């Protein structure tokens, strides 16, 4: 069924190529950039993933003013502030982000404060709060999962409240996304699996979200198929550039899909668990995915039947859930990706009472998360708590 109204945009220019990150001078030549600051993380610095990228940018005649390498796995408000101050101090023309979703989201949020000043949380929380365009932002994703390189959203942890804050605005789209499978080769198997399941979650939730439309469905379904064909290979054979490229493409397509239809209860639970426990976002999505699907199954069985079809199994909603669980098990056996919250260790040091309080807090957090507005079924604490307990194991 075609909805009465839908819209589509993806202003980010996407360029794909093996080895492209070492020389994208042709793309740089078309941008008003002479001085850049770089945002990345310590792991990529230690592995020297960023070195050939930096050299290529310098060879293109663009000055690198400073490199910030302290972005944590769950980016924080204080990190965003430091990055914005760095860019402002140097009077940079723009920002280059090299990393996964946390790095890219940090750069997107920092670009708001760098360009317009003010306080990130106080002035820009919520949706469509930015008044005019931001400085150019170039992103080079080194993981294949978040899709942040093509979305208008950034998710940042507020350390004071232990909640993840969402910033959504059409000015947050990066200017340019460079997709190079070579820079994802350094991802260890478990991170490859977790980020890949993040992409799958984006695609599946995009399919069933209340704002889904024929264009977002097209991107989402293709992303599901790409994950099905390439994720396990990328985990087991990290040097396989075809598999790495397939997953990069899947992440981008899933990102475009959920940027338009948004996500639902799986992300609500994952955001809450991540804010409360620090659980890696991709791992959280992987754990909650089948239980969120079960929560929504009776509301939109025909959509889950389509998901099953692109997962390569019987075109029936329950089969889609079973295939996701089968994939979870295969990834667990291949690299140890946790299948339950218990395996992920969120209960470390907790009494039984403390654990129950945490599970209830995750369910309540899912209800209060902005994603609940786009879930196909009303997100009710007591009903979500049933799924959270199943996810605990």
One Martini backbone bead per residue (centre of mass of N, CA, C, O) as a GRO file, in nm:
protein
  393
    1UNK     BB    1   0.095   0.036   0.023
    2UNK     BB    2   0.047   0.370  -0.040
    3UNK     BB    3   0.101   0.644   0.102
    4UNK     BB    4  -0.018   0.966   0.120
    5UNK     BB    5   0.274   1.037   0.251
    6UNK     BB    6   0.613   1.122   0.138
    7UNK     BB    7   0.978   1.143   0.189
    8UNK     BB    8   1.307   1.232   0.032
    9UNK     BB    9   1.656   1.240   0.157
   10UNK     BB   10   2.027   1.270   0.054
   11UNK     BB   11   2.278   1.504   0.069
   12UNK     BB   12   2.490   1.305   0.085
   13UNK     BB   13   2.788   1.225  -0.044
   14UNK     BB   14   2.863   0.911  -0.205
   15UNK     BB   15   3.182   0.730  -0.195
   16UNK     BB   16   3.317   0.438  -0.356
   17UNK     BB   17   3.632   0.261  -0.265
   18UNK     BB   18   3.915   0.095  -0.290
   19UNK     BB   19   4.138   0.317  -0.131
   20UNK     BB   20   4.000   0.607  -0.121
   21UNK     BB   21   4.104   0.728   0.158
   22UNK     BB   22   4.401   0.798   0.035
   23UNK     BB   23   4.234   0.941  -0.229
   24UNK     BB   24   4.007   1.239  -0.234
   25UNK     BB   25   4.085   1.503  -0.399
   26UNK     BB   26   3.844   1.547  -0.589
   27UNK     BB   27   3.646   1.608  -0.355
   28UNK     BB   28   3.803   1.836  -0.211
   29UNK     BB   29   3.806   2.040  -0.455
   30UNK     BB   30   3.476   2.090  -0.411
   31UNK     BB   31   3.566   2.226  -0.138
   32UNK     BB   32   3.585   2.482   0.124
   33UNK     BB   33   3.904   2.362   0.197
   34UNK     BB   34   4.212   2.420   0.411
   35UNK     BB   35   4.107   2.352   0.717
   36UNK     BB   36   4.140   2.077   0.948
   37UNK     BB   37   3.982   1.872   1.173
   38UNK     BB   38   4.024   1.571   1.374
   39UNK     BB   39   3.811   1.283   1.445
   40UNK     BB   40   3.881   1.015   1.678
   41UNK     BB   41   4.055   0.723   1.796
   42UNK     BB   42   4.290   0.533   1.961
   43UNK     BB   43   4.278   0.274   1.798
   44UNK     BB   44   4.325   0.401   1.515
   45UNK     BB   45   4.591   0.528   1.595
   46UNK     BB   46   4.743   0.268   1.682
   47UNK     BB   47   4.681   0.118   1.393
   48UNK     BB   48   4.718   0.343   1.161
   49UNK     BB   49   4.458   0.411   0.993
   50UNK     BB   50   4.490   0.734   0.967
   51UNK     BB   51   4.758   0.795   0.817
   52UNK     BB   52   4.688   0.774   0.504
   53UNK     BB   53   4.463   0.982   0.521
   54UNK     BB   54   4.623   1.227   0.615
   55UNK     BB   55   4.825   1.226   0.384
   56UNK     BB   56   4.618   1.265   0.154
   57UNK     BB   57   4.511   1.539   0.251
   58UNK     BB   58   4.779   1.690   0.240
   59UNK     BB   59   4.836   1.630  -0.066
   60UNK     BB   60   4.566   1.809  -0.134
   61UNK     BB   61   4.617   2.090   0.043
   62UNK     BB   62   4.528   2.016   0.341
   63UNK     BB   63   4.515   2.123   0.661
   64UNK     BB   64   4.616   1.985   0.974
   65UNK     BB   65   4.562   2.106   1.294
   66UNK     BB   66   4.408   1.862   1.456
   67UNK     BB   67   4.394   1.559   1.671
   68UNK     BB   68   4.126   1.380   1.800
   69UNK     BB   69   4.142   1.065   2.025
   70UNK     BB   70   3.903   1.066   2.284
   71UNK     BB   71   3.679   0.884   2.187
   72UNK     BB   72   3.434   0.705   2.305
   73UNK     BB   73   3.216   0.449   2.258
   74UNK     BB   74   3.026   0.654   2.429
   75UNK     BB   75   2.945   0.940   2.362
   76UNK     BB   76   2.995   1.268   2.508
   77UNK     BB   77   2.934   1.585   2.595
   78UNK     BB   78   3.229   1.658   2.676
   79UNK     BB   79   3.351   1.573   2.404
   80UNK     BB   80   3.205   1.767   2.223
   81UNK     BB   81   3.313   2.024   2.354
   82UNK     BB   82   3.614   1.976   2.291
   83UNK     BB   83   3.584   1.965   1.980
   84UNK     BB   84   3.461   2.244   1.941
   85UNK     BB   85   3.696   2.402   2.067
   86UNK     BB   86   3.912   2.310   1.871
   87UNK     BB   87   3.788   2.424   1.609
   88UNK     BB   88   3.765   2.721   1.710
   89UNK     BB   89   4.064   2.775   1.785
   90UNK     BB   90   4.152   2.720   1.463
   91UNK     BB   91   3.954   2.810   1.246
   92UNK     BB   92   3.806   2.604   1.091
   93UNK     BB   93   3.643   2.481   0.794
   94UNK     BB   94   3.633   2.181   0.920
   95UNK     BB   95   3.548   1.823   0.940
   96UNK     BB   96   3.714   1.508   1.020
   97UNK     BB   97   3.578   1.178   1.034
   98UNK     BB   98   3.729   0.879   1.194
   99UNK     BB   99   3.494   0.613   1.228
  100UNK     BB  100   3.244   0.542   1.407
  101UNK     BB  101   2.952   0.638   1.546
  102UNK     BB  102   3.077   0.799   1.781
  103UNK     BB  103   3.256   0.982   1.610
  104UNK     BB  104   3.042   1.095   1.416
  105UNK     BB  105   2.849   1.207   1.632
  106UNK     BB  106   3.052   1.397   1.756
  107UNK     BB  107   3.100   1.568   1.502
  108UNK     BB  108   2.808   1.660   1.460
  109UNK     BB  109   2.771   1.798   1.736
  110UNK     BB  110   3.023   1.982   1.726
  111UNK     BB  111   2.933   2.142   1.471
  112UNK     BB  112   2.716   2.304   1.606
  113UNK     BB  113   2.889   2.461   1.818
  114UNK     BB  114   3.108   2.562   1.626
  115UNK     BB  115   2.913   2.727   1.439
  116UNK     BB  116   2.685   2.853   1.675
  117UNK     BB  117   2.713   2.779   1.950
  118UNK     BB  118   2.655   2.713   2.270
  119UNK     BB  119   2.445   2.457   2.404
  120UNK     BB  120   2.378   2.147   2.334
  121UNK     BB  121   2.144   2.074   2.533
  122UNK     BB  122   1.994   2.353   2.576
  123UNK     BB  123   1.976   2.436   2.243
  124UNK     BB  124   1.962   2.124   2.066
  125UNK     BB  125   1.756   1.952   2.163
  126UNK     BB  126   1.608   1.736   1.944
  127UNK     BB  127   1.411   1.885   1.678
  128UNK     BB  128   1.481   2.122   1.468
  129UNK     BB  129   1.714   2.355   1.609
  130UNK     BB  130   1.859   2.450   1.357
  131UNK     BB  131   1.898   2.757   1.166
  132UNK     BB  132   2.166   2.668   1.001
  133UNK     BB  133   2.425   2.585   0.847
  134UNK     BB  134   2.710   2.395   0.849
  135UNK     BB  135   2.997   2.285   0.843
  136UNK     BB  136   3.194   2.090   0.691
  137UNK     BB  137   3.153   1.721   0.668
  138UNK     BB  138   3.372   1.448   0.690
  139UNK     BB  139   3.328   1.089   0.641
  140UNK     BB  140   3.495   0.777   0.772
  141UNK     BB  141   3.397   0.469   0.800
  142UNK     BB  142   3.516   0.182   1.019
  143UNK     BB  143   3.226   0.083   1.024
  144UNK     BB  144   2.929  -0.150   0.978
  145UNK     BB  145   2.619   0.008   1.108
  146UNK     BB  146   2.499   0.301   1.187
  147UNK     BB  147   2.477   0.526   0.938
  148UNK     BB  148   2.573   0.822   1.020
  149UNK     BB  149   2.684   0.914   0.730
  150UNK     BB  150   2.339   0.943   0.635
  151UNK     BB  151   2.229   1.115   0.878
  152UNK     BB  152   2.019   1.343   1.099
  153UNK     BB  153   2.173   1.202   1.347
  154UNK     BB  154   2.255   1.216   1.708
  155UNK     BB  155   2.410   1.024   1.977
  156UNK     BB  156   2.434   1.130   2.324
  157UNK     BB  157   2.582   1.113   2.631
  158UNK     BB  158   2.451   1.180   2.952
  159UNK     BB  159   2.624   1.161   3.243
  160UNK     BB  160   2.417   1.277   3.456
  161UNK     BB  161   2.155   1.083   3.352
  162UNK     BB  162   2.213   0.823   3.180
  163UNK     BB  163   2.142   0.931   2.886
  164UNK     BB  164   2.031   0.933   2.553
  165UNK     BB  165   2.071   1.182   2.316
  166UNK     BB  166   1.879   1.337   2.062
  167UNK     BB  167   1.978   1.466   1.736
  168UNK     BB  168   1.757   1.628   1.495
  169UNK     BB  169   1.866   1.738   1.163
  170UNK     BB  170   1.909   1.846   0.834
  171UNK     BB  171   2.203   1.976   0.911
  172UNK     BB  172   2.352   1.687   0.998
  173UNK     BB  173   2.443   1.614   0.740
  174UNK     BB  174   2.685   1.512   0.577
  175UNK     BB  175   2.870   1.604   0.303
  176UNK     BB  176   3.081   1.349   0.311
  177UNK     BB  177   3.117   0.998   0.209
  178UNK     BB  178   3.370   0.757   0.267
  179UNK     BB  179   3.392   0.433   0.111
  180UNK     BB  180   3.626   0.191   0.261
  181UNK     BB  181   3.702  -0.134   0.315
  182UNK     BB  182   3.995  -0.113   0.429
  183UNK     BB  183   3.915   0.043   0.709
  184UNK     BB  184   3.753  -0.231   0.822
  185UNK     BB  185   3.970  -0.460   0.870
  186UNK     BB  186   4.045  -0.386   1.181
  187UNK     BB  187   3.804  -0.522   1.272
  188UNK     BB  188   3.697  -0.719   1.492
  189UNK     BB  189   3.477  -0.972   1.499
  190UNK     BB  190   3.277  -0.863   1.722
  191UNK     BB  191   3.241  -0.580   1.598
  192UNK     BB  192   3.143  -0.675   1.327
  193UNK     BB  193   2.891  -0.815   1.437
  194UNK     BB  194   2.758  -0.579   1.595
  195UNK     BB  195   2.741  -0.375   1.359
  196UNK     BB  196   2.582  -0.560   1.169
  197UNK     BB  197   2.333  -0.583   1.361
  198UNK     BB  198   2.271  -0.288   1.355
  199UNK     BB  199   2.198  -0.274   1.057
  200UNK     BB  200   1.971  -0.483   1.070
  201UNK     BB  201   1.796  -0.327   1.268
  202UNK     BB  202   1.748  -0.082   1.096
  203UNK     BB  203   1.608  -0.231   0.863
  204UNK     BB  204   1.376  -0.369   1.017
  205UNK     BB  205   1.258  -0.115   1.157
  206UNK     BB  206   1.207   0.038   0.893
  207UNK     BB  207   0.990  -0.158   0.777
  208UNK     BB  208   0.783  -0.131   1.049
  209UNK     BB  209   0.750   0.151   1.058
  210UNK     BB  210   0.516   0.414   1.043
  211UNK     BB  211   0.718   0.569   0.813
  212UNK     BB  212   0.711   0.387   0.596
  213UNK     BB  213   0.821   0.342   0.252
  214UNK     BB  214   0.907   0.255  -0.062
  215UNK     BB  215   1.198   0.369  -0.035
  216UNK     BB  216   1.285   0.262   0.241
  217UNK     BB  217   1.224  -0.034   0.173
  218UNK     BB  218   1.432  -0.069  -0.049
  219UNK     BB  219   1.680  -0.020   0.129
  220UNK     BB  220   1.618  -0.226   0.356
  221UNK     BB  221   1.597  -0.493   0.195
  222UNK     BB  222   1.881  -0.481   0.076
  223UNK     BB  223   2.029  -0.476   0.344
  224UNK     BB  224   1.935  -0.751   0.444
  225UNK     BB  225   2.064  -0.911   0.212
  226UNK     BB  226   2.358  -0.821   0.260
  227UNK     BB  227   2.386  -0.932   0.544
  228UNK     BB  228   2.324  -1.226   0.476
  229UNK     BB  229   2.579  -1.251   0.269
  230UNK     BB  230   2.832  -1.094   0.458
  231UNK     BB  231   2.871  -1.111   0.770
  232UNK     BB  232   3.000  -1.387   0.833
  233UNK     BB  233   3.243  -1.347   0.649
  234UNK     BB  234   3.356  -1.090   0.789
  235UNK     BB  235   3.406  -1.237   1.060
  236UNK     BB  236   3.584  -1.490   0.949
  237UNK     BB  237   3.700  -1.282   0.698
  238UNK     BB  238   3.838  -0.977   0.736
  239UNK     BB  239   3.994  -0.958   0.437
  240UNK     BB  240   3.723  -0.947   0.286
  241UNK     BB  241   3.631  -0.701   0.068
  242UNK     BB  242   3.352  -0.785  -0.026
  243UNK     BB  243   3.224  -0.812   0.255
  244UNK     BB  244   3.298  -0.531   0.353
  245UNK     BB  245   3.147  -0.381   0.127
  246UNK     BB  246   2.868  -0.500   0.182
  247UNK     BB  247   2.845  -0.380   0.473
  248UNK     BB  248   2.877  -0.084   0.406
  249UNK     BB  249   2.629  -0.074   0.221
  250UNK     BB  250   2.423  -0.172   0.427
  251UNK     BB  251   2.459   0.058   0.631
  252UNK     BB  252   2.375   0.287   0.441
  253UNK     BB  253   2.095   0.180   0.356
  254UNK     BB  254   1.985   0.158   0.645
  255UNK     BB  255   2.029   0.455   0.714
  256UNK     BB  256   1.838   0.572   0.503
  257UNK     BB  257   1.588   0.423   0.597
  258UNK     BB  258   1.578   0.519   0.907
  259UNK     BB  259   1.583   0.826   0.843
  260UNK     BB  260   1.272   0.802   0.742
  261UNK     BB  261   1.125   0.577   0.945
  262UNK     BB  262   1.275   0.487   1.167
  263UNK     BB  263   1.258   0.358   1.494
  264UNK     BB  264   1.214   0.142   1.785
  265UNK     BB  265   1.206  -0.072   2.052
  266UNK     BB  266   1.490  -0.175   2.021
  267UNK     BB  267   1.625   0.104   2.055
  268UNK     BB  268   1.498   0.174   2.323
  269UNK     BB  269   1.637  -0.053   2.482
  270UNK     BB  270   1.931   0.009   2.394
  271UNK     BB  271   1.952   0.296   2.500
  272UNK     BB  272   1.893   0.228   2.796
  273UNK     BB  273   2.121   0.020   2.838
  274UNK     BB  274   2.354   0.206   2.756
  275UNK     BB  275   2.308   0.432   2.968
  276UNK     BB  276   2.321   0.236   3.228
  277UNK     BB  277   2.587   0.027   3.129
  278UNK     BB  278   2.756   0.068   2.843
  279UNK     BB  279   2.646  -0.086   2.623
  280UNK     BB  280   2.691  -0.171   2.324
  281UNK     BB  281   2.489  -0.088   2.072
  282UNK     BB  282   2.510  -0.334   1.882
  283UNK     BB  283   2.479  -0.548   2.102
  284UNK     BB  284   2.204  -0.457   2.201
  285UNK     BB  285   2.050  -0.492   1.936
  286UNK     BB  286   2.108  -0.791   1.901
  287UNK     BB  287   1.965  -0.885   2.161
  288UNK     BB  288   1.675  -0.730   2.108
  289UNK     BB  289   1.563  -0.796   1.826
  290UNK     BB  290   1.376  -1.054   1.858
  291UNK     BB  291   1.199  -0.917   2.087
  292UNK     BB  292   1.096  -0.679   1.921
  293UNK     BB  293   0.968  -0.849   1.701
  294UNK     BB  294   0.771  -0.995   1.886
  295UNK     BB  295   0.621  -0.742   1.986
  296UNK     BB  296   0.531  -0.665   1.665
  297UNK     BB  297   0.413  -0.902   1.497
  298UNK     BB  298   0.090  -0.869   1.524
  299UNK     BB  299   0.082  -0.579   1.387
  300UNK     BB  300   0.300  -0.673   1.121
  301UNK     BB  301   0.318  -0.960   0.956
  302UNK     BB  302   0.370  -0.875   0.654
  303UNK     BB  303   0.645  -0.738   0.704
  304UNK     BB  304   0.790  -0.989   0.827
  305UNK     BB  305   0.759  -1.157   0.572
  306UNK     BB  306   0.946  -0.981   0.402
  307UNK     BB  307   1.194  -1.014   0.577
  308UNK     BB  308   1.216  -1.319   0.540
  309UNK     BB  309   1.264  -1.316   0.238
  310UNK     BB  310   1.545  -1.147   0.265
  311UNK     BB  311   1.660  -1.385   0.458
  312UNK     BB  312   1.584  -1.668   0.303
  313UNK     BB  313   1.294  -1.749   0.402
  314UNK     BB  314   1.005  -1.804   0.495
  315UNK     BB  315   0.709  -1.617   0.424
  316UNK     BB  316   0.720  -1.551   0.763
  317UNK     BB  317   0.733  -1.389   1.055
  318UNK     BB  318   0.853  -1.609   1.247
  319UNK     BB  319   1.094  -1.678   1.059
  320UNK     BB  320   1.250  -1.416   1.104
  321UNK     BB  321   1.314  -1.459   1.401
  322UNK     BB  322   1.457  -1.733   1.372
  323UNK     BB  323   1.685  -1.624   1.186
  324UNK     BB  324   1.805  -1.427   1.383
  325UNK     BB  325   1.873  -1.642   1.598
  326UNK     BB  326   2.059  -1.805   1.418
  327UNK     BB  327   2.261  -1.574   1.368
  328UNK     BB  328   2.339  -1.529   1.657
  329UNK     BB  329   2.461  -1.810   1.702
  330UNK     BB  330   2.676  -1.798   1.480
  331UNK     BB  331   2.824  -1.549   1.600
  332UNK     BB  332   2.883  -1.667   1.875
  333UNK     BB  333   3.058  -1.904   1.765
  334UNK     BB  334   3.264  -1.719   1.601
  335UNK     BB  335   3.305  -1.455   1.847
  336UNK     BB  336   3.112  -1.413   2.117
  337UNK     BB  337   2.850  -1.285   2.080
  338UNK     BB  338   2.613  -1.184   2.263
  339UNK     BB  339   2.270  -1.306   2.339
  340UNK     BB  340   2.270  -1.176   2.628
  341UNK     BB  341   2.276  -0.978   2.903
  342UNK     BB  342   2.428  -1.179   3.078
  343UNK     BB  343   2.667  -1.227   2.882
  344UNK     BB  344   2.734  -0.907   2.890
  345UNK     BB  345   2.738  -0.823   3.214
  346UNK     BB  346   2.509  -0.628   3.355
  347UNK     BB  347   2.509  -0.791   3.655
  348UNK     BB  348   2.753  -0.687   3.780
  349UNK     BB  349   2.720  -0.665   4.131
  350UNK     BB  350   2.424  -0.759   4.148
  351UNK     BB  351   2.143  -0.800   4.280
  352UNK     BB  352   1.835  -0.915   4.235
  353UNK     BB  353   1.708  -0.640   4.289
  354UNK     BB  354   1.896  -0.475   4.106
  355UNK     BB  355   1.828  -0.621   3.846
  356UNK     BB  356   1.525  -0.559   3.839
  357UNK     BB  357   1.559  -0.257   3.835
  358UNK     BB  358   1.711  -0.247   3.564
  359UNK     BB  359   1.499  -0.381   3.383
  360UNK     BB  360   1.283  -0.166   3.444
  361UNK     BB  361   1.453   0.075   3.341
  362UNK     BB  362   1.466  -0.019   3.049
  363UNK     BB  363   1.162  -0.020   2.996
  364UNK     BB  364   1.116   0.278   3.070
  365UNK     BB  365   1.320   0.393   2.867
  366UNK     BB  366   1.169   0.294   2.614
  367UNK     BB  367   0.915   0.463   2.658
  368UNK     BB  368   1.084   0.751   2.672
  369UNK     BB  369   1.181   0.712   2.404
  370UNK     BB  370   1.160   0.849   2.087
  371UNK     BB  371   1.104   0.572   1.933
  372UNK     BB  372   0.810   0.507   2.039
  373UNK     BB  373   0.654   0.685   1.821
  374UNK     BB  374   0.745   0.464   1.569
  375UNK     BB  375   0.611   0.229   1.668
  376UNK     BB  376   0.360   0.002   1.574
  377UNK     BB  377   0.349  -0.035   1.886
  378UNK     BB  378   0.272   0.027   2.183
  379UNK     BB  379   0.476   0.139   2.450
  380UNK     BB  380   0.475  -0.078   2.730
  381UNK     BB  381   0.623  -0.151   3.011
  382UNK     BB  382   0.511  -0.434   3.095
  383UNK     BB  383   0.551  -0.555   2.803
  384UNK     BB  384   0.853  -0.494   2.766
  385UNK     BB  385   0.960  -0.643   3.018
  386UNK     BB  386   0.923  -0.924   2.903
  387UNK     BB  387   1.149  -0.887   2.685
  388UNK     BB  388   1.383  -0.808   2.870
  389UNK     BB  389   1.388  -1.076   3.026
  390UNK     BB  390   1.452  -1.248   2.779
  391UNK     BB  391   1.721  -1.096   2.712
  392UNK     BB  392   1.872  -1.181   2.968
  393UNK     BB  393   1.822  -1.526   3.012
   0.00000   0.00000   0.00000
